[in-house]
Amino acid sequence: MTKKKKSTLLFLKKDIKNLGNSKTTSKVSSGYARNFLIPKNLGTLATVEKIQIVEKEKNLQKQKVTLLKEQNKKKKQLFEKIKSIVFRKKLTNKKTLFVSLKEKDILQGIYQYTKYKTAQTLTNFIAPTSTGKYEFETEVNKNINLKIKIQVCCF
């Protein structure tokens, strides 16, 4: 007569190479769970209450992700509405800007139009020294990169 191997349903607290990722359930032999995983604090026994709690956490995480995606879509649409930002500066006798346009000024201009803060730097930024049209890029967040068109005029 052969013995039946008893298995135990276990919640994994950490990623384990052959079993699975953290916060997932896995069936393991009861000896492996009792002698290795539970004493090393790598897993706990899966009870009905714990399973329900983890499912609720997963649902909340999914809701947060969908909410962030919706907010990112709204931000992107708002930023796409901006055709260009106009800056009016004084000119010298040589038709160059009296005071150069700084990165900080452009970021403040974006904030005035959108009321959203962007990254603290612009990529491809070369300070405009004369009137004309320029294009820069900034990062709103990890998913949205924004191309900004600015126009420098004299007053």
ABEGO torsion letter per residue (X at the ends): XBBBBBBBBBBBABBBAAAEBBGBBBBBBAAAAAAAAAAAGABBBBBAAAAAAAAAAAAAAAAAAAAAAAAAAAAAAAAAABABBBBBBBBBAAGBBABBBBAAAAAAAAAAAAGBBBBABBBGBBBBABBEBBBBBBBABAABBBBBBBBBBBX
